[in-house]
Amino acid sequence: MRVSAVSYLNTWPLVWGFLHGPQKGLFDFRFDLPADCAEALASGAASIGLAPCAELDRLGLDFLPELGIACEGPVRSILLISKKPFGQIRTLAVDSGSRSSVALSRILLAERYACQPRFVPMAPVLDEMLAECDAGLIIGDPALHLEPSTLPYEVLDLGAEWVSWSGLPMVFAVWMGKSAHLTSDVARAFADSCGFGLGHVEEMVSAASAERGFDRDLARRYFTEHIVYRLGPRHREGLELFRKLARTVPAAV
């Protein structure tokens, strides 16, 4: 069975068992940007994908309810960086690799700051984004390579902002697919892979440093503090609120 997984660092604990542990070889993996995971599911190129939660309604798919990529505070890898006060943003350059992050920025700017900027898709290069737009949205590994405290701009961690505003965790991505593919055996394999990954954090930290140039302490905090992989009732409550708002909060025209 073909599985599409996100190529960013935040996916590693979910797939570490499939790549390096007892679950290796159970599925045929491909690695994509989050939005491309959704397209692989839509086209049939993948049967299961770790896709943005904003895609659940569009694709009409089921999902594994106990696993995902979530946060209960600062997520560190989804940053909205602005030259202006957030309520004055009129143009927002977005790294459209994750539709959940784009939808989340639209929701929070509208609900928290009464702001509905025009979104401009761009490559995740901060200087280029801010040369053309009032603010930029950078996600995933490019965001982790920035140090928010040293930037001469206003910075919103959208995970922290959602939790502060909603009082609920934020779920960014889940394993989704047709219900026929998400059997109990499949769910068990995915849970076991995640368990293996969370039991081998130091191996992942070493690999993140050697292969992607991340500071070891940052990688360790990211895997163990910023990202939550096992989902419970409150995470699913947060997911349902996000899905509702993604359908109802209007986009700028």
Protein Blocks (a to p, Z undefined) as FASTA:
>chain_A
ZZdddfbfklmmmmmmmmmmmkgokaccddddfklmmmmmmnopafbdcddfklmmmnop
acdfkbccddfbdehlaccddfbdfklpfbdcddfkbmklmmmmmmmmmmmnopacdddd
ddddfklmmmmmmbdcdehjllmmpcfklpccdcddfklmmmmmnopacdfbdcdddfkl
mcfklmmmmmmmmmmmmmmmmmmmmmmmmmnopafklmmmmmmmmpcfbdcfklmmmmmm
mmmmmmmmccdZZ
